Amino acid sequence: MSTFQAPKGTYDLTPPDSAKFLAVREAISAPLRDSGYGYIETPGFEDVELFARGVGESTDIVTKEMYTLTTKGGAELALRPEGTASVLRAALEANLHKAGNLPVKLWYSGSYYRYERPQKGRYRHFSQVGAEAIGTEDPVLDAELIILADQAYRSLGLRQFRILLNSLGDKECRPVYREALQTFLRDLDLDEETRRRIEINPLRVLDDKRPDVQKQLTDAPKLRDYLCDACKAYHEEVRALLTAAGVVYEDDEKLVRGLDYYTRTTFEFVHDGLGSQSAVGGGGRYDGLSEMIGGPALPSVGWALGVDRTVLALEAEGVELDIPATTSVYAVPLGEEARRALFAVVTELRRAGIAADFAFGGRGLKGAMKSANRSGARFTLVAGERDLAEGVVQLKDMGSGEQSAVPLAGVVPELTKRLG
């Protein structure tokens, strides 16, 4: 037993469970790669101010949940709590928006960090796959991203998720709604911290999950009643595109998400089998974020889907992923001469693109065959001194149990043929 353990609220990914996470990342990113999104990777930490400006100083993420540090040089950094601000910063720094091909379509995968109270489905270190389409205002883009996320989840076998959809308006109509909402909220029985939030970002109060707060919000003014004609038309087009694509969604007028940068389209993927931590992903349009962090006007839209919560959703539905064995051929040498000969064969198999492993440590036949079984290999190669003297190895089909002698020089072609 090690003296050290993973920090509270974090987790290690170890085989065989780690294969599920890899499969989920692959499934989420596959539709993006097929739709013109290029991969981007950003540092695990950024300037604190990037998140304070972009995510919002009134959000719980910035005020309570960010891991911050001061470098020896005095710089204030934060472990990234989300991906959008970092990706947009990187795109601006690399001038991707000036390459003449808008939108800039990017996808990413990585770890993120928030200091939260740990519970199932909510960790202090978590994994996400995200996508951003930067530089174009078009309802087709909003619909595209929602459709691609829906496609990814369905390709994994998930069925019991719901898509919640709303519009938050824009800089023209939201200030009017903001004022009406503030007037309503100031008359409620709320704690001091929530009252401060009313003055900074009143929409965040709508996202408060406490029952005593939600009860008082029953008669709160509805944002849909304040949307300008342009925002109404934009939202109706997104809805029509989703319907035409056969994507089922639910209108949720209280959906505001937890970040300040969202405008117009906002959406969330929820799974009711996860208890209180039901959100498995979400996103929306953020037309003003580039300007917030010092860039030009670049209307954009994106989402992030939680890998760990998606794995939990699969487990809640009882979905077993079809994960192929990592090893196709397992070599079992009997004796020193066979060790050298079979290791050379394994090396040749790997160079030919065949997944092969080896019984290391000079174990006996019984123990080595147990390892071969555990590896999930379709075929096992066994060779001893007598086999080598005859220039052959024993090839065993682990499914049927059939075994036959194959010329040593012909092992790679034979396995290539059998494995297809």
VOPAGU-2260 file (C-alpha; in pm, 1 decimal, decimal comma):
REM VOPAGU-2260
SITE   aa  ch    i         X         Y         Z
SITE  MET   A    0       0,0       0,0       0,0
SITE  SER   A    1     141,8     339,1    -103,4
SITE  THR   A    2     192,6     612,4     156,1
SITE  PHE   A    3      11,5     853,7     -79,2
SITE  GLN   A    4    -341,0     862,5    -213,1
SITE  ALA   A    5    -514,4    1065,2    -483,7
SITE  PRO   A    6    -623,6    1407,4    -348,2
SITE  LYS   A    7    -978,5    1436,6    -217,6
SITE  GLY   A    8   -1231,4    1483,3    -495,0
SITE  THR   A    9   -1007,5    1339,7    -767,9
SITE  TYR   A   10    -980,0     998,1    -926,0
SITE  ASP   A   11    -729,4     779,1   -1108,6
SITE  LEU   A   12    -811,9     610,0   -1436,1
SITE  THR   A   13    -671,5     258,8   -1441,3
SITE  PRO   A   14    -727,3     -41,6   -1669,8
SITE  PRO   A   15    -968,5    -189,6   -1750,9
SITE  ASP   A   16   -1207,3      94,7   -1655,2
SITE  SER   A   17    -992,2     355,5   -1830,4
SITE  ALA   A   18   -1088,0     194,2   -2162,5
SITE  LYS   A   19   -1445,2     324,6   -2110,3
SITE  PHE   A   20   -1319,6     680,6   -2078,1
SITE  LEU   A   21   -1108,9     647,8   -2393,5
SITE  ALA   A   22   -1409,4     505,6   -2580,6
SITE  VAL   A   23   -1630,8     793,6   -2462,8
SITE  ARG   A   24   -1374,1    1055,2   -2567,9
SITE  GLU   A   25   -1343,0     888,6   -2907,2
SITE  ALA   A   26   -1721,1     872,0   -2956,1
SITE  ILE   A   27   -1774,7    1238,1   -2861,4
SITE  SER   A   28   -1491,4    1366,9   -3079,1
SITE  ALA   A   29   -1564,6    1147,2   -3385,4
SITE  PRO   A   30   -1862,8    1353,5   -3518,0
SITE  LEU   A   31   -1660,0    1672,6   -3462,9
SITE  ARG   A   32   -1362,4    1543,6   -3661,4
SITE  ASP   A   33   -1601,3    1450,5   -3942,0
SITE  SER   A   34   -1750,0    1801,6   -3942,4
SITE  GLY   A   35   -1443,3    2019,5   -3993,8
SITE  TYR   A   36   -1336,5    2071,3   -3631,4
SITE  GLY   A   37    -959,2    2072,5   -3574,2
SITE  TYR   A   38    -792,4    1967,2   -3249,1
SITE  ILE   A   39    -658,8    2230,1   -3007,7
SITE  GLU   A   40    -478,5    2186,6   -2676,6
SITE  THR   A   41    -422,3    2461,4   -2418,9
SITE  PRO   A   42    -220,3    2482,2   -2093,3
SITE  GLY   A   43    -365,6    2345,2   -1772,0
SITE  PHE   A   44    -334,1    2688,8   -1611,3
SITE  GLU   A   45    -398,5    3043,2   -1731,6
SITE  ASP   A   46    -393,4    3402,1   -1608,2
SITE  VAL   A   47    -657,9    3439,2   -1336,1
SITE  GLU   A   48    -795,2    3745,6   -1512,1
SITE  LEU   A   49    -887,4    3543,2   -1820,5
SITE  PHE   A   50   -1150,6    3356,6   -1621,3
SITE  ALA   A   51   -1251,2    3657,1   -1407,4
SITE  ARG   A   52   -1334,6    3853,0   -1722,4
SITE  GLY   A   53   -1475,2    3573,2   -1932,0
SITE  VAL   A   54   -1649,5    3334,4   -1692,6
SITE  GLY   A   55   -1768,0    3619,7   -1469,9
SITE  GLU   A   56   -1659,5    3760,4   -1134,2
SITE  SER   A   57   -2003,4    3690,2    -984,4
SITE  THR   A   58   -2001,8    3320,8   -1067,9
SITE  ASP   A   59   -1935,2    3052,7    -808,7
SITE  ILE   A   60   -1658,4    2921,8   -1033,3
SITE  VAL   A   61   -1456,7    3241,7    -998,8
SITE  THR   A   62   -1551,6    3341,0    -643,2
SITE  LYS   A   63   -1539,2    2998,8    -475,8
SITE  GLU   A   64   -1416,2    2717,9    -698,9
SITE  MET   A   65   -1099,2    2823,3    -881,4
SITE  TYR   A   66    -764,4    2680,7    -777,8
SITE  THR   A   67    -528,4    2978,6    -786,4
SITE  LEU   A   68    -156,2    3013,9    -733,5
SITE  THR   A   69     109,6    3281,8    -732,5
SITE  THR   A   70     426,9    3203,9    -925,7
SITE  LYS   A   71     775,6    3288,6    -800,6
SITE  GLY   A   72     765,2    3581,0   -1040,1
SITE  GLY   A   73     443,0    3710,8    -885,2
SITE  ALA   A   74     202,7    3614,3   -1163,7
SITE  GLU   A   75    -148,7    3512,2   -1055,5
SITE  LEU   A   76    -251,8    3190,4   -1229,6
SITE  ALA   A   77    -551,0    2957,3   -1206,3
SITE  LEU   A   78    -595,3    2593,5   -1294,9
SITE  ARG   A   79    -848,2    2605,5   -1577,0
SITE  PRO   A   80   -1204,9    2555,9   -1444,8
SITE  GLU   A   81   -1353,4    2534,6   -1796,3
SITE  GLY   A   82   -1235,3    2522,0   -2156,2
SITE  THR   A   83   -1401,9    2794,3   -2363,2
SITE  ALA   A   84   -1207,2    3096,9   -2236,0
SITE  SER   A   85    -874,8    2913,9   -2281,7
SITE  VAL   A   86    -959,7    2796,7   -2633,4
SITE  LEU   A   87   -1074,7    3142,9   -2741,7
SITE  ARG   A   88    -761,3    3298,7   -2590,7
SITE  ALA   A   89    -542,7    3052,7   -2783,2
SITE  ALA   A   90    -731,2    3111,1   -3109,0
SITE  LEU   A   91    -690,2    3487,2   -3073,1
SITE  GLU   A   92    -322,0    3458,6   -2983,2
SITE  ALA   A   93    -258,2    3240,7   -3290,1
SITE  ASN   A   94    -466,4    3474,7   -3510,7
SITE  LEU   A   95    -672,5    3182,2   -3633,7
SITE  HIS   A   96    -961,1    3420,2   -3696,2
SITE  LYS   A   97    -747,1    3609,0   -3950,9
SITE  ALA   A   98    -681,2    3305,9   -4170,9
SITE  GLY   A   99    -986,6    3394,4   -4379,8
SITE  ASN   A  100   -1194,8    3087,0   -4308,0
SITE  LEU   A  101   -1465,4    3160,3   -4052,6
SITE  PRO   A  102   -1591,6    3005,9   -3840,1
SITE  VAL   A  103   -1278,7    2868,0   -3678,4
SITE  LYS   A  104   -1398,4    2521,6   -3571,1
SITE  LEU   A  105   -1203,8    2361,6   -3286,0
SITE  TRP   A  106   -1242,6    2063,5   -3053,3
SITE  TYR   A  107   -1047,6    1976,4   -2739,4
SITE  SER   A  108   -1020,0    1722,6   -2461,6
SITE  GLY   A  109    -864,7    1760,7   -2120,0
SITE  SER   A  110    -883,2    1788,2   -1743,2
SITE  TYR   A  111   -1042,9    2077,8   -1554,8
SITE  TYR   A  112   -1040,3    2175,3   -1189,2
SITE  ARG   A  113   -1293,1    2321,9    -947,9
SITE  TYR   A  114   -1290,6    2328,4    -570,6
SITE  GLU   A  115   -1634,3    2179,5    -501,3
SITE  ARG   A  116   -1784,0    1952,4    -239,3
SITE  PRO   A  117   -1706,7    1607,1    -378,6
SITE  GLN   A  118   -1991,1    1366,0    -445,4
SITE  LYS   A  119   -2078,5    1110,4    -709,8
SITE  GLY   A  120   -2075,0    1285,9   -1044,0
SITE  ARG   A  121   -1905,6    1599,0    -911,0
SITE  TYR   A  122   -1528,9    1601,0    -871,7
SITE  ARG   A  123   -1254,4    1853,8    -814,8
SITE  HIS   A  124   -1072,0    1714,0   -1114,8
SITE  PHE   A  125   -1289,0    1615,8   -1410,7
SITE  SER   A  126   -1257,2    1544,4   -1780,9
SITE  GLN   A  127   -1440,6    1706,0   -2072,4
SITE  VAL   A  128   -1451,9    1700,6   -2449,7
SITE  GLY   A  129   -1550,3    2035,7   -2594,9
SITE  ALA   A  130   -1613,3    2210,7   -2925,2
SITE  GLU   A  131   -1611,8    2576,0   -3027,6
SITE  ALA   A  132   -1715,4    2747,0   -3352,6
SITE  ILE   A  133   -1559,1    3093,2   -3345,4
SITE  GLY   A  134   -1631,4    3401,9   -3555,2
SITE  THR   A  135   -1973,4    3347,4   -3713,5
SITE  GLU   A  136   -2327,8    3434,6   -3605,7
SITE  ASP   A  137   -2549,2    3172,8   -3765,3
SITE  PRO   A  138   -2830,6    2963,8   -3613,1
SITE  VAL   A  139   -2716,9    2674,7   -3832,3
SITE  LEU   A  140   -2394,9    2659,4   -3627,4
SITE  ASP   A  141   -2588,5    2645,8   -3301,0
SITE  ALA   A  142   -2801,2    2364,8   -3439,2
SITE  GLU   A  143   -2497,7    2183,0   -3580,6
SITE  LEU   A  144   -2326,1    2162,7   -3244,2
SITE  ILE   A  145   -2637,4    2040,9   -3062,6
SITE  ILE   A  146   -2695,5    1779,3   -3333,9
SITE  LEU   A  147   -2332,6    1659,0   -3315,6
SITE  ALA   A  148   -2353,7    1617,6   -2937,1
SITE  ASP   A  149   -2683,2    1430,2   -2974,4
SITE  GLN   A  150   -2520,8    1209,5   -3240,5
SITE  ALA   A  151   -2223,4    1136,2   -3014,4
SITE  TYR   A  152   -2440,3    1029,5   -2721,5
SITE  ARG   A  153   -2659,9     809,7   -2940,6
SITE  SER   A  154   -2354,5     643,2   -3095,5
SITE  LEU   A  155   -2257,3     536,5   -2743,4
SITE  GLY   A  156   -2598,7     381,8   -2689,8
SITE  LEU   A  157   -2739,2     649,0   -2456,6
SITE  ARG   A  158   -3112,4     707,5   -2492,5
SITE  GLN   A  159   -3240,2     844,7   -2160,7
SITE  PHE   A  160   -3092,8    1194,6   -2187,8
SITE  ARG   A  161   -3285,8    1515,2   -2247,4
SITE  ILE   A  162   -3184,2    1836,1   -2424,0
SITE  LEU   A  163   -3298,4    2158,5   -2255,4
SITE  LEU   A  164   -3303,8    2470,8   -2472,8
SITE  ASN   A  165   -3346,8    2842,1   -2406,9
SITE  SER   A  166   -3251,8    3186,1   -2538,4
SITE  LEU   A  167   -3084,7    3445,3   -2315,4
SITE  GLY   A  168   -3132,3    3733,6   -2557,3
SITE  ASP   A  169   -2855,9    3976,7   -2655,5
SITE  LYS   A  170   -2713,0    4315,3   -2560,7
SITE  GLU   A  171   -3020,2    4486,1   -2706,0
SITE  CYS   A  172   -3300,0    4308,6   -2519,9
SITE  ARG   A  173   -3138,4    4151,2   -2216,3
SITE  PRO   A  174   -3075,3    4481,1   -2029,2
SITE  VAL   A  175   -3451,8    4548,7   -2031,3
SITE  TYR   A  176   -3521,6    4203,6   -1892,3
SITE  ARG   A  177   -3237,1    4237,2   -1643,4
SITE  GLU   A  178   -3393,5    4551,2   -1497,5
SITE  ALA   A  179   -3736,8    4389,0   -1470,7
SITE  LEU   A  180   -3588,9    4081,5   -1305,2
SITE  GLN   A  181   -3388,7    4290,0   -1057,5
SITE  THR   A  182   -3700,4    4478,3    -956,5
SITE  PHE   A  183   -3879,8    4149,8    -892,7
SITE  LEU   A  184   -3591,4    3986,8    -704,9
SITE  ARG   A  185   -3529,0    4277,6    -468,2
SITE  ASP   A  186   -3867,1    4213,9    -305,3
SITE  LEU   A  187   -3790,1    3847,9    -225,3
SITE  ASP   A  188   -3665,5    3699,4     101,8
SITE  LEU   A  189   -3308,0    3616,8       2,8
SITE  ASP   A  190   -2974,3    3593,1     184,6
SITE  GLU   A  191   -2712,1    3864,6     153,3
SITE  GLU   A  192   -2492,8    3677,4     -94,3
SITE  THR   A  193   -2785,6    3620,2    -328,4
SITE  ARG   A  194   -2884,3    3985,6    -292,6
SITE  ARG   A  195   -2536,0    4085,8    -406,5
SITE  ARG   A  196   -2576,8    3857,8    -706,5
SITE  ILE   A  197   -2899,3    4041,4    -798,0
SITE  GLU   A  198   -2698,1    4356,8    -860,9
SITE  ILE   A  199   -2413,0    4185,6   -1050,3
SITE  ASN   A  200   -2586,0    3916,9   -1256,0
SITE  PRO   A  201   -2952,9    3861,4   -1165,1
SITE  LEU   A  202   -2997,2    3581,3   -1421,3
SITE  ARG   A  203   -2775,2    3363,7   -1204,4
SITE  VAL   A  204   -3039,4    3375,9    -930,5
SITE  LEU   A  205   -3271,4    3183,2   -1163,9
SITE  ASP   A  206   -3011,2    2905,7   -1165,3
SITE  ASP   A  207   -3018,7    2874,1    -785,4
SITE  LYS   A  208   -3104,6    2511,7    -701,9
SITE  ARG   A  209   -3225,5    2570,1    -344,3
SITE  PRO   A  210   -3597,1    2480,9    -307,0
SITE  ASP   A  211   -3674,6    2785,2     -88,7
SITE  VAL   A  212   -3535,9    3013,6    -361,1
SITE  GLN   A  213   -3704,6    2830,9    -650,1
SITE  LYS   A  214   -4039,8    2852,3    -469,3
SITE  GLN   A  215   -4014,9    3231,8    -469,4
SITE  LEU   A  216   -3925,4    3243,8    -840,3
SITE  THR   A  217   -4258,8    3103,5    -960,8
SITE  ASP   A  218   -4388,1    3442,9   -1076,6
SITE  ALA   A  219   -4053,6    3581,3   -1194,3
SITE  PRO   A  220   -4067,1    3768,8   -1527,4
SITE  LYS   A  221   -3996,1    3540,8   -1823,3
SITE  LEU   A  222   -3707,2    3627,3   -2052,0
SITE  ARG   A  223   -3902,0    3505,4   -2355,4
SITE  ASP   A  224   -4145,7    3794,8   -2302,7
SITE  TYR   A  225   -3859,7    4043,8   -2339,2
SITE  LEU   A  226   -3673,6    3900,0   -2639,9
SITE  CYS   A  227   -3630,8    4142,7   -2928,3
SITE  ASP   A  228   -3758,2    4042,1   -3274,0
SITE  ALA   A  229   -3408,6    3947,8   -3391,7
SITE  CYS   A  230   -3348,4    3714,3   -3095,7
SITE  LYS   A  231   -3693,8    3559,4   -3132,1
SITE  ALA   A  232   -3631,6    3490,5   -3501,4
SITE  TYR   A  233   -3286,8    3350,4   -3429,1
SITE  HIS   A  234   -3416,7    3116,9   -3159,0
SITE  GLU   A  235   -3707,8    2999,1   -3373,2
SITE  GLU   A  236   -3463,8    2910,8   -3651,4
SITE  VAL   A  237   -3249,4    2703,9   -3413,2
SITE  ARG   A  238   -3561,6    2521,6   -3293,2
SITE  ALA   A  239   -3680,1    2459,7   -3650,7
SITE  LEU   A  240   -3342,4    2321,5   -3757,0
SITE  LEU   A  241   -3331,8    2081,0   -3462,0
SITE  THR   A  242   -3685,9    1963,7   -3531,2
SITE  ALA   A  243   -3606,8    1909,0   -3898,6
SITE  ALA   A  244   -3304,0    1700,6   -3797,2
SITE  GLY   A  245   -3520,7    1483,0   -3573,3
SITE  VAL   A  246   -3352,0    1602,5   -3253,2
SITE  VAL   A  247   -3594,3    1613,5   -2961,1
SITE  TYR   A  248   -3552,9    1900,7   -2714,0
SITE  GLU   A  249   -3743,6    2066,8   -2431,0
SITE  ASP   A  250   -3791,0    2442,1   -2398,8
SITE  ASP   A  251   -3670,7    2550,0   -2053,1
SITE  GLU   A  252   -3728,8    2918,1   -1984,9
SITE  LYS   A  253   -3527,5    2905,7   -1659,2
SITE  LEU   A  254   -3214,9    2759,8   -1816,5
SITE  VAL   A  255   -2935,8    3016,2   -1782,4
SITE  ARG   A  256   -2623,3    2798,9   -1727,6
SITE  GLY   A  257   -2355,1    2898,0   -1474,6
SITE  LEU   A  258   -2128,7    3123,8   -1680,8
SITE  ASP   A  259   -2171,7    3493,4   -1753,5
SITE  TYR   A  260   -2058,5    3491,3   -2115,3
SITE  TYR   A  261   -2360,6    3319,6   -2272,3
SITE  THR   A  262   -2593,3    3508,7   -2511,9
SITE  ARG   A  263   -2890,1    3391,5   -2714,3
SITE  THR   A  264   -2885,8    3010,1   -2752,1
SITE  THR   A  265   -2814,5    2814,3   -2435,5
SITE  PHE   A  266   -2864,7    2441,9   -2390,0
SITE  GLU   A  267   -2796,2    2158,8   -2151,1
SITE  PHE   A  268   -2784,8    1779,9   -2177,2
SITE  VAL   A  269   -2929,6    1613,7   -1866,9
SITE  HIS   A  270   -2965,5    1251,9   -1761,6
SITE  ASP   A  271   -3224,4    1172,8   -1497,4
SITE  GLY   A  272   -3040,3     859,4   -1384,8
SITE  LEU   A  273   -2764,2    1061,2   -1218,3
SITE  GLY   A  274   -2952,4    1212,5    -926,5
SITE  SER   A  275   -2875,2    1573,0    -834,1
SITE  GLN   A  276   -2577,9    1596,8   -1069,7
SITE  SER   A  277   -2796,9    1539,9   -1374,4
SITE  ALA   A  278   -2619,0    1767,3   -1623,2
SITE  VAL   A  279   -2383,9    1568,3   -1844,8
SITE  GLY   A  280   -2292,9    1859,1   -2068,7
SITE  GLY   A  281   -2405,3    2189,6   -2208,1
SITE  GLY   A  282   -2311,7    2508,2   -2382,8
SITE  GLY   A  283   -2442,1    2794,3   -2587,3
SITE  ARG   A  284   -2364,8    3106,6   -2783,3
SITE  TYR   A  285   -2118,3    3361,5   -2645,1
SITE  ASP   A  286   -2109,3    3650,9   -2889,4
SITE  GLY   A  287   -1936,9    3899,3   -2657,5
SITE  LEU   A  288   -1666,7    3686,0   -2493,8
SITE  SER   A  289   -1389,6    3776,8   -2738,2
SITE  GLU   A  290   -1434,0    4146,2   -2662,5
SITE  MET   A  291   -1444,9    4072,1   -2286,3
SITE  ILE   A  292   -1093,0    3925,3   -2303,1
SITE  GLY   A  293    -949,3    4196,5   -2527,3
SITE  GLY   A  294   -1016,4    4055,7   -2873,9
SITE  PRO   A  295   -1226,8    4176,9   -3167,9
SITE  ALA   A  296   -1597,8    4106,3   -3203,6
SITE  LEU   A  297   -1620,7    3733,6   -3279,2
SITE  PRO   A  298   -1967,6    3583,2   -3231,2
SITE  SER   A  299   -1919,0    3219,6   -3129,8
SITE  VAL   A  300   -2092,1    2909,3   -2998,8
SITE  GLY   A  301   -1971,2    2592,9   -2827,4
SITE  TRP   A  302   -2025,4    2316,3   -2575,1
SITE  ALA   A  303   -1845,5    2087,6   -2332,5
SITE  LEU   A  304   -1955,6    1733,6   -2244,6
SITE  GLY   A  305   -1839,5    1565,9   -1925,5
SITE  VAL   A  306   -1656,2    1238,2   -1987,1
SITE  ASP   A  307   -1690,4    1109,7   -1630,1
SITE  ARG   A  308   -2061,4    1195,7   -1613,3
SITE  THR   A  309   -2118,7    1033,8   -1951,4
SITE  VAL   A  310   -1959,5     714,4   -1817,7
SITE  LEU   A  311   -2194,4     732,3   -1516,6
SITE  ALA   A  312   -2490,7     783,0   -1751,1
SITE  LEU   A  313   -2390,8     472,4   -1947,8
SITE  GLU   A  314   -2375,1     275,4   -1624,8
SITE  ALA   A  315   -2714,1     411,4   -1515,9
SITE  GLU   A  316   -2869,1     282,6   -1840,4
SITE  GLY   A  317   -2680,6     -45,4   -1821,4
SITE  VAL   A  318   -2506,0      20,4   -2152,7
SITE  GLU   A  319   -2199,8    -199,0   -2206,8
SITE  LEU   A  320   -1957,6     -51,0   -2456,5
SITE  ASP   A  321   -1814,1    -284,3   -2718,3
SITE  ILE   A  322   -1448,8    -231,2   -2633,3
SITE  PRO   A  323   -1214,9    -455,4   -2832,8
SITE  ALA   A  324    -936,6    -642,0   -2653,1
SITE  THR   A  325    -611,1    -451,6   -2649,6
SITE  THR   A  326    -417,7    -766,2   -2747,0
SITE  SER   A  327    -474,3    -986,4   -3052,0
SITE  VAL   A  328    -178,6   -1223,5   -3011,1
SITE  TYR   A  329      -6,8   -1342,0   -2692,9
SITE  ALA   A  330     330,1   -1517,2   -2711,6
SITE  VAL   A  331     427,7   -1786,9   -2457,4
SITE  PRO   A  332     792,3   -1898,6   -2476,8
SITE  LEU   A  333     914,8   -2215,2   -2306,8
SITE  GLY   A  334    1288,0   -2179,8   -2253,2
SITE  GLU   A  335    1552,9   -1917,1   -2321,3
SITE  GLU   A  336    1596,0   -1989,7   -2691,1
SITE  ALA   A  337    1218,4   -1962,0   -2740,8
SITE  ARG   A  338    1215,9   -1630,4   -2551,2
SITE  ARG   A  339    1449,0   -1473,8   -2805,0
SITE  ALA   A  340    1271,8   -1629,3   -3103,9
SITE  LEU   A  341     917,4   -1537,0   -2996,3
SITE  PHE   A  342    1015,9   -1187,6   -2886,3
SITE  ALA   A  343    1146,7   -1132,0   -3238,4
SITE  VAL   A  344     811,9   -1256,0   -3374,8
SITE  VAL   A  345     619,0   -1023,9   -3139,5
SITE  THR   A  346     829,7    -729,2   -3255,0
SITE  GLU   A  347     760,5    -819,7   -3618,4
SITE  LEU   A  348     386,4    -853,0   -3549,2
SITE  ARG   A  349     375,5    -509,1   -3388,7
SITE  ARG   A  350     556,3    -357,1   -3686,6
SITE  ALA   A  351     291,4    -517,0   -3907,8
SITE  GLY   A  352      20,6    -338,4   -3706,6
SITE  ILE   A  353     -94,2    -640,9   -3504,3
SITE  ALA   A  354    -144,0    -588,2   -3130,0
SITE  ALA   A  355      80,6    -843,6   -2960,9
SITE  ASP   A  356     201,2    -907,9   -2605,5
SITE  PHE   A  357     451,4   -1139,0   -2441,3
SITE  ALA   A  358     473,3   -1360,9   -2131,8
SITE  PHE   A  359     747,4   -1176,6   -1948,1
SITE  GLY   A  360     934,7   -1305,2   -1646,8
SITE  GLY   A  361    1001,4   -1664,7   -1752,4
SITE  ARG   A  362     675,0   -1803,6   -1609,5
SITE  GLY   A  363     571,3   -2164,8   -1660,7
SITE  LEU   A  364     317,2   -2272,3   -1921,9
SITE  LYS   A  365      18,5   -2278,8   -1684,6
SITE  GLY   A  366      74,8   -1929,7   -1545,5
SITE  ALA   A  367     154,7   -1785,9   -1887,9
SITE  MET   A  368    -163,6   -1930,0   -2040,4
SITE  LYS   A  369    -368,0   -1772,2   -1760,1
SITE  SER   A  370    -216,4   -1438,6   -1857,5
SITE  ALA   A  371    -298,0   -1508,9   -2221,1
SITE  ASN   A  372    -662,1   -1568,4   -2125,3
SITE  ARG   A  373    -677,8   -1248,4   -1919,2
SITE  SER   A  374    -531,0   -1047,6   -2208,3
SITE  GLY   A  375    -830,7   -1127,6   -2428,8
SITE  ALA   A  376    -602,7   -1229,4   -2716,3
SITE  ARG   A  377    -763,5   -1421,7   -3002,9
SITE  PHE   A  378    -450,7   -1626,0   -3063,6
SITE  THR   A  379    -164,0   -1755,5   -2854,4
SITE  LEU   A  380     179,4   -1851,3   -2985,4
SITE  VAL   A  381     357,1   -2123,1   -2787,2
SITE  ALA   A  382     707,0   -2251,6   -2863,9
SITE  GLY   A  383     958,7   -2473,7   -2687,5
SITE  GLU   A  384    1293,0   -2624,3   -2782,5
SITE  ARG   A  385    1134,7   -2909,7   -2983,2
SITE  ASP   A  386     918,5   -2666,0   -3182,0
SITE  LEU   A  387    1215,8   -2448,7   -3267,3
SITE  ALA   A  388    1419,0   -2752,0   -3372,0
SITE  GLU   A  389    1139,6   -2827,4   -3620,0
SITE  GLY   A  390    1118,9   -2461,4   -3729,4
SITE  VAL   A  391     758,3   -2418,2   -3608,7
SITE  VAL   A  392     549,0   -2255,8   -3335,4
SITE  GLN   A  393     213,8   -2372,7   -3199,0
SITE  LEU   A  394     -70,7   -2137,3   -3291,6
SITE  LYS   A  395    -376,3   -2170,3   -3065,6
SITE  ASP   A  396    -715,8   -2019,5   -3139,8
SITE  MET   A  397    -830,8   -1908,4   -2794,0
SITE  GLY   A  398   -1196,5   -1912,3   -2897,5
SITE  SER   A  399   -1223,7   -2258,9   -3047,8
SITE  GLY   A  400    -928,5   -2415,8   -2866,0
SITE  GLU   A  401    -788,5   -2547,3   -3195,3
SITE  GLN   A  402    -410,0   -2562,8   -3215,5
SITE  SER   A  403    -184,1   -2614,5   -3515,0
SITE  ALA   A  404     184,7   -2592,8   -3600,8
SITE  VAL   A  405     283,0   -2294,2   -3815,5
SITE  PRO   A  406     628,4   -2242,2   -3974,5
SITE  LEU   A  407     820,0   -1983,9   -3771,0
SITE  ALA   A  408     892,9   -1781,4   -4083,4
SITE  GLY   A  409     522,8   -1778,3   -4176,1
SITE  VAL   A  410     370,1   -1667,4   -3845,7
SITE  VAL   A  411     319,1   -1302,0   -3940,3
SITE  PRO   A  412     151,2   -1368,8   -4278,3
SITE  GLU   A  413     -67,9   -1640,6   -4122,6
SITE  LEU   A  414    -187,9   -1416,3   -3837,1
SITE  THR   A  415    -238,2   -1124,3   -4075,3
SITE  LYS   A  416    -468,3   -1347,1   -4282,8
SITE  ARG   A  417    -659,3   -1484,8   -3983,4
SITE  LEU   A  418    -707,2   -1147,7   -3816,6
SITE  GLY   A  419    -830,1    -994,2   -4140,4
